Amino acid sequence: MGLFSFLNKEIAIDLGTANTVILYNDKVVVDEPSIVAVERNTGRIIAVGKKAMMMHGKTHENIKTIRPLRDGVIADFQAAEHMLREMIKMIGIKSHLFPPALKMVICIPSGITEVEERAVKDSAEQAGAKEVRLIHEPMAAAIGIGIDVLEPNGNMIIDIGGGTSEIAVIALGGIVNNTSIRIAGHDFNSDIMEYMRKQHNIIIGERTAERIKMEVGAAITQIENPPDEFPVHGRDMLTGIPKEIKVNHVEIAQSLDKSISKIETAVMNALELTPPELSADIFRTGIYLAGGGSLLRGLDIRLQQKTKLPVRVAEDPLRAVARGTGIALKNFNKFPFLIK
């Protein structure tokens, strides 16, 4: 313990395409959409997170909304740095005389390049981090679910986020094989928007598509306790007049079929590449689902039918990755898989 150790603050960040979650003192202190609103003329940041999300799709020509992350990686370096800086301010860390020295563990997709890793580190350092380590999403998800990742047992994790779906087999504190595909929650939204346009001649925005996915989204047509029909408001393609139509889970399941099939194919490919001893472990333990995409009704059943293996959805799958990142933060110098 150094003289100024009280100035060291440790934070864990799940930097997601759709949402950014920050843990401080083992508590989720920030859970905001990964989006910023910028004034075009001056480049000034007007809003970050939920406030910026409320502006998304409703801006005039002097305001634009930016998603700094695309497919799990930083697409706009400056916006990402501003977003991180503002979200760290939301934590409310008090600094009296000296700014606190921030120690961070940040979660990243397993399929990103070294250049993309560097961009994440640089953004964190620009936002005030003194020491940064990175952890791959499937590994963080496994730790967050409660799996002992250092044991010589194979576990398969599927983490379906906003920009990427990560499928990984983990054993002995490392990723034995991983498949990262850029089909995830945002693609589901795009599928719903396209379906509405083709089948109902109605144009809807991204936020409406997200709402439909949450209210009546499904991966299979036959589900227990199906949700009620959901009223959708959008613009009629023929008349240009706003109108309302009602959709049900069967329609949404049909619209998402193509994207879910791609995830199924990736899962089957990952199983084919798994060493036989680990395959035997996975037969016993099954597959674990994490990430917001795993909340889609019937997705676990569909994957179970495809793989003939037990599929379990993590408890609070939206925050499983963030929880795992927080545990990794506590073991900053112990876990061999934290990337320096």
N, C-alpha and C positions, 0 to 999 in steps of 0.2 A: 504493500500500500504506500504510494507516494504521497508527498505533502499536498499535491494538488489533485489527488485521485477523485475528490468530490466533483471535480470539473468534468470528469469523463462520463459521458452519457451513452448508453448502449441502446440502439434501436434496430428492430428487424423489419424489413420492408419486403412485402410481396408486390413487386412492380408488375401489375397485370395490364393486358391490353384493354380490358373493360373496366376493372377496378383496381385501385391501389390500397392495400391494407398495411397499416403501420402498428407495430407492437412496441410498447414501452413499459417497463416494469411488469412484464407478463400480462399486460392488458392491451386489448385492441383499443387504441386511442383515435385512430383515423381509419375510416372506411369510406372512401370517396370514389366516384367515377374518374377514370384517367382521362380527363379532358380539361382544356383551358380555353377561355374566351379572350380574344386579343383585339385591340383597336387597330385597324389597318393603317391609319395615318401615322400613328406614333409608335406602334409596336408595343404599347403598354398593355400589361396583363390586367384585364378587368375582373375576371372571376376564375376560380379553380374548383374542380370537383362538382358537387351537387348544384351549385349556383350556375356554373357553366353549362351543366347538363340541361338545366331548365331553359337555357337559351338556344340549345342545339336544334337546328332546323327552323328557328324562328328569327334569325338575325337579319338586320338590314345591311346595306353595302359597306358601312364603316366598321362593322363588327364581324369577325369570323371565329368559328370554333375549331379548335385543332385537337386531334387525338395524337399525342406525341409518340405513342407506341402503335406499331402495326405488326400483326403476326408475332406478338411477343417480344419484338425488338424495337429499339429506339429509331424512329423514322425522322423525328424533328428534334435535334440535339438541344437547341435553345429552349424550345417549349418544354422539353422533359426536365431540363435544369430548373426552369422557373416553377414548374409544377411540383417538383421535389422540394424546392426551397419553401414554397408556400405551405405544402402539406406538413413539413417538419415544424413550421411555425405554429400550425394548428395543435401540435402536441402540448404547447404551452410550457416548454422548458424555461425556467427562470434563470437568467444570467445576471449576476450583480455587477461585477467589474470586468470579468473576462468572459468571452464567448465560450460555451462548453465545447470540449473536444468530443466529437461524435464518432463512436465506433459502430459500424453498420455491417449487417449481413443482408444481402439482397438476393432475392430469388430470380433466376433466369431460366428460359427454356433450355432443354438439353441439346437441342439441335443448332444452337447459334454458333457463329464463327468467332475467332479470336478478336477480330476487328469489332464485332458487335459487343463482345464482352468488355472490350476496352471502352466503348462508348458509354456503357452502363457505369463503369468505374469512374470515368471522367465526369459524368453528370453528377454522381454522388459527391465526388471531391469538390466540384464547383459549388454544390449546394451546402458544403460545410463539413464533409466527412474527413476525419483525420486518418482513419483506418477502415478499409473496405474488404470484405470477403464475399464471395459469390457462392451460391448453392443452386444446384439444378432442381427444377420444379418437381420431377417425380420423386427425387430423394427427399425433398422437403415434405411432399405429400405423404410419403411412407412414414416419416418420423411423426408427422402431425396425426396420422391415423392411429399411431401407437405401436407400430412394428419396430422390433429391435433390428435395425438395419446392419448391425455389426456381426450378427449371428451367421453361421454358414448355412442358412436356409434361403431358398429362392422365393421371392414374392413378386407378383406382377401388379403394377400400378397403372391405371389409366386416368390421366388428369386432363379433363376437357375444360379448357378455359374459354377466353373470349376470342383469342387469335390463333392458338395452337392446341392440338390434342397430342399429349405426350404419352407414349406407351413404353414402359420400361420394365425390365426384369432386374431386380436388385438382390445382391447377396454380398456378404463380407464387406459391407461399407462402400460398395461400388456399384456402378451400373454395368451389368454384364452385356446387355444389348438394349438399345433404345431406338424407337421410331418416333420421329416428330413430324406430324403432318399439319399443314396450315388449313385445316378444316375444323371449325369450332363454332362457338356461340354466334359470332358475327355472320358466319356463313348461313347459319340457321335463320337469322333475321333476313338476310338477302333472299333466301329461298321463299320465305313467307311473303316478302314484298313482291317477288316475281309471280308467285301463285295468285296473289290478290289481283295483280294487273292482268294476268292471262285468263283467269277463271271468272273473275267478278267485274272486270273493267273498272277497277278502282285503284287509285294511286295512294299509297300510304307512306309515312315517313319511318325512319329507323326506330324512333322511340315507340311508335305504335306497334311495329313488328315485334319489338322486345316485349311489349305488354301482352300481345297475343300469345307469344311463346310461353310466357309465365302463366297466363290464365288458362289456356286450352292446348298448350303444346304437348305433344305425345310422340313416342317413337313407334308405337304399334297401335292398330285400330281397336283391338280388343283389350280394354283395361278395366280393372275393378274401380268402382266409384268414379265413373267418368264425370268431368266437370260440365257445368251448364254451358249452353251456347253463349258466345261472347259478342256483344255488339261492337262493330268496328266502324269508325268514322274516317272518311277520306274523300278524295276528289274524284268525281265521275269522269272517266276518260273521254266520254262522248259529249257530255253537256258542259263539263267544267264546273258543275254545281256540287257543293259538298253533299254527301249522302251517307246513309247508314246501312250496313248489311250485317247479318249474323253468321258467325262461323262456329264450327264444332271441332272437337279433337280429331275426328276421323279425317277431315280435310287437311288439317295441319300435319298429321302423321304422313299423309300421302305427299305433301309438299316437301317434307324433310327427308323422305326416303332415300334420295340419291346421296345426300351428304352423309347420312348415317351408314349407308352401305360402304362408303369410302373408309369410314372409321373402322367398320367391321373387317374390311380387307386388310387394313394396317395391323389390326389385332391378330388376325390369322398369320400374317407375315412374321410378326414378332414371335408368335408361338413356334413357327417353323424354325426360326433362327436360335431358339433357346437350347442350350446344352441338355442332353437327356436327363442328367441327375437333377437339374433344376426343374425340368418339366415334371418329374415325379413329385417334387415339392409343390409345384403349382397345382397339380392334380388334387393334392390334399388341402392346400390353403385356399385355392380359388383365386379370383381376380378382385382387386379393390378399385372402386370408382371414386374419384375426387374431382373437385372443380365444379363451377356453376352448371356446366353442361350435364353433369350426372343427375341433376334434379329433374331432367326431362322425364315425364311419366313413361314408364314401361321400358326405358333404355336398358336397365339391368336385366329385365326379362328377355329382351331381344338379343342381347349379347350372350345370355345364358343359353338360349336356343341355338345360337350360332356356334358357340365354342364347346357346348356340352359340359361346361365347368360352372361351379357355383360363383355367382357374381354378387359382391356386397357393396352397397353404397356407404361411404364413410359417414360418421356422425358429423353433422355440420360441414358438409363437403365444401361449401364456399370458403371456409376459413381454415381448412385442413393444411393447405400449403403455408399460410401465414403462421399457424401454430408451430409447424415443423421448423420454419425459419427462426421463430423465437427460441425453440429448444437448441437449435444449432448455434444461436448467438451466445447462449449460456456456456456452450462447450467450444468457444471460439478457437482455442488452440489444440483441442483434443481430437475433433473429428477429422479423419484423413481426407474426406471428400470436399472440404471447403476450399474453394479456389482462391489462391492468394492474388 
